Amino acid sequence: MVHELFADDLRLATSSGFERVVIPATRLDHPVVEPENGRPWEANGTYLYGTVLPDEDGGGYRMWYNQNGMLYATSEDGIHWHKPALGRYVIDGQDTNYVFRRSPFTLNSVLYEPDDPDPSRAYKCLFSTGQRNFGVAFSPDGFSWSEPDGNPRLAFGSEVGNVVRDPLTGEYLGYLRRQLPRLEVDGLEGRRRVGLSTSTDFLAWSPLQAMINPDQIDDAWATEDWHRGEFYGMAGAPYGSQYIGLLPVFRVTDIYRPPAPGQSPYEGPIHCEFISSRDGRTWQRCSDRSPVIPNGPAGSYDAGAIMNVANTPVLVGDEIWWYYTAINTTHGGTRPPKNITIGRAAWRRDRMVGLRCGAGNATLETTDIVLGENSGPARLFVNADVTGGALRVELCQPNGRPLPGYVGARLRGDSLRHEVVWPNGERRLPDDVPFRIRFRGARATLFSYVVEA
């Protein structure tokens, strides 16, 4: 199956009249997880430098979140969460929902791999062991965790990290903050940035390599020497034929010297942008850098910062859900009123970014598609909003000439899954010749296409 988002230009041969746009998430007007009275271990906030996954039986959801260790919560609907007493860690005589606690321990990212030949490694965790390195842990059930000899296995990085697995190569990809932030920076040195470390066995990891850095656009707003753009962290996950990701962008607007008790010296808002990749290693930012998870209105739980996000999204019906750490104040806010909670962002399936055209005639062509005779009958489905507009689909040869019988299909309305049917009733795509898909439109937005056998 081919599943292509219009997130980059790699599979586009030509494009005219279309503009790439980010689609802001639908946010809830309340957090889904927040500190609760009677749970003193959550007093400093509930952070999601962690993971949300469906239940093993598909009947609900599980969350591994953070506050001086790894906490666990469950939900039937992904909105209302329960924090069970698990009998594993007792604090001041009170049972808690901790599943993994050690010192130092900051943040964690969890993978579930039920097909691992070693059942004791079905769950894998990458966690920061303080501010300068990362360790790994394994679990058969997501509750009982054990560390291998040799932690910290990653003797580099700082505080924030996420991990996914490449479905094509089998490699684990660790997206780590490269270094501790500094009050004084020299160009990129001292800024929060993201690097990549890889592993084939989750035990031995490659040296941390630069991956994505702030650029001149991130600093365009700066008017003082200490103003700068930084990347608080990053999450990326395989999706369709590519990777999608989220990049929290921190605008450092002030440095507090000294900060108040419990206050970060680094002040400023954090918003979240969309990024994409073809291999999980080389990432590109969207030409539209508007927030893909918008901060809430003044006074709301996420008004000041979208600080970090879960390592992977959750696909729920026709939606993409991505959970995030939310702050009601900017990063350097004082407590109170600063409150750190967990929010949920949602988009319709495939609709984090799209190609939009106006009233004029717009055209784009994909690169060559070759199915082959053994692929079986294949059909074409298009995710597009054509409300009030027009969109025609045709197939053409690599030289641009239309393929007879595959011209004049029209899409109307808004659908996540328009099936392309040509005027002669043909639904099947040709399997004996290479072809391109050509779209001609006005007042329409294209999000993705799927070639499905």
Secondary structure, DSSP 8 states (H G I E B T S, - for coil): -EEEETTSSTTEEEEESEEEEE---EE-SS-SB---TT-GGGTT--EEEEEEEE-TTSSSEEEEEESSSEEEEEESSSSSEE----SS-EETTEE--EEE--SS---EEEEE-TT-SSGGGSEEEEEE-SSS-EEEEEESSSSS-B--TT--SB----S-EEEEE-TTT--EEEEEE-S---SS-BTTBTS--EEEEEESSSSS----EEEE---TGGGTT--STT-EEEE---EEEEETTEEEEEEEEEEE-EE-SS--TT--SEE--EEEEEEEESSSSSEEE-S--S-SB----TTSTTSSEEEEE-SS-EEETTEEEEEEEEESS-TT--TTT--EEEEEEEEETTTTEEEEE-SS-EEEEE--B---GGG-S-EEEEEEEEEEEEEEEEEE-TTS-B-TT---EEEEEEEEEEE---TTS--S--SSS-BEEEEEEESEEEEEEEEE-
